[in-house]
């Protein structure tokens, strides 16, 4: 498999877009989830925070992988 410079530039741009998307999506989703939080005890609150942290990591991973793949493909399609 041959790698191309335009593909890598596209992947880099895709990662940047993915990180921006992550910031927007996480801020909206986390704000909504915090409004719905019904934790009564410190243990429940800790579990809620742990789940939010896990969600942040999963969304970041998916965003970076998906957007870099699309960026690489787009860079190859346009730049060769």
C-alpha positions as CSV (number, residue, x, y, z in Angstrom):
1,X,0.0,0.0,0.0
2,X,1.3,3.4,-1.0
3,X,1.0,6.4,1.3
4,X,0.7,9.9,-0.1
5,X,1.6,13.3,1.4
6,X,-1.8,14.8,0.5
7,X,-3.4,11.9,2.4
8,X,-1.3,12.6,5.5
9,X,-2.1,16.3,5.2
10,X,-5.8,15.4,4.9
11,X,-5.5,13.1,7.9
12,X,-3.9,15.9,10.0
13,X,-6.7,18.3,9.0
14,X,-9.2,15.6,9.9
15,X,-7.6,15.2,13.3
16,X,-7.8,19.0,13.9
17,X,-11.5,19.0,12.8
18,X,-12.1,15.9,15.0
19,X,-10.7,17.7,18.1
20,X,-12.8,20.8,17.4
21,X,-15.9,18.5,16.9
22,X,-15.0,16.8,20.2
23,X,-14.9,20.1,22.1
24,X,-18.3,21.1,20.7
25,X,-20.0,17.7,21.2
26,X,-18.6,17.1,24.6
27,X,-19.6,20.5,25.9
28,X,-23.2,20.1,24.7
29,X,-23.6,16.5,25.8
30,X,-21.9,17.0,29.2
31,X,-24.0,20.0,30.0
32,X,-27.2,18.1,29.2
33,X,-26.1,15.1,31.2
34,X,-25.2,17.2,34.2
35,X,-28.7,18.7,34.2
36,X,-30.1,15.2,34.2
37,X,-27.8,14.0,37.0
38,X,-29.7,12.8,40.0
39,X,-26.8,11.7,42.2
40,X,-27.7,11.8,45.9
41,X,-24.7,10.4,47.6
42,X,-20.9,11.0,47.1
43,X,-20.6,7.4,45.8
44,X,-23.2,8.0,43.1
45,X,-21.6,11.3,42.2
46,X,-18.2,9.6,41.8
47,X,-19.7,6.9,39.6
48,X,-21.4,9.6,37.5
49,X,-18.1,11.5,37.1
50,X,-16.3,8.2,36.2
51,X,-18.9,7.5,33.5
52,X,-18.5,11.1,32.1
53,X,-14.8,10.6,31.9
54,X,-15.2,7.3,30.1
55,X,-17.6,9.0,27.7
56,X,-15.1,11.8,27.0
57,X,-12.4,9.3,26.1
58,X,-14.6,7.2,23.9
59,X,-15.9,10.2,22.0
60,X,-12.4,11.6,21.5
61,X,-11.1,8.2,20.2
62,X,-14.0,7.8,17.8
63,X,-13.6,11.4,16.6
64,X,-9.9,11.3,16.0
65,X,-10.1,7.9,14.2
66,X,-13.1,8.7,12.1
67,X,-12.1,12.2,11.1
68,X,-8.5,11.3,10.3
69,X,-9.7,8.4,8.1
70,X,-12.1,10.7,6.2
71,X,-9.4,13.4,6.0
72,X,-6.9,10.8,4.6
73,X,-9.4,9.6,2.0
74,X,-10.3,13.2,1.1
75,X,-6.6,14.2,0.8
76,X,-5.9,11.2,-1.5
77,X,-9.0,11.9,-3.6
78,X,-8.1,15.6,-4.2
79,X,-4.3,15.5,-4.1
80,X,-3.5,12.1,-5.5
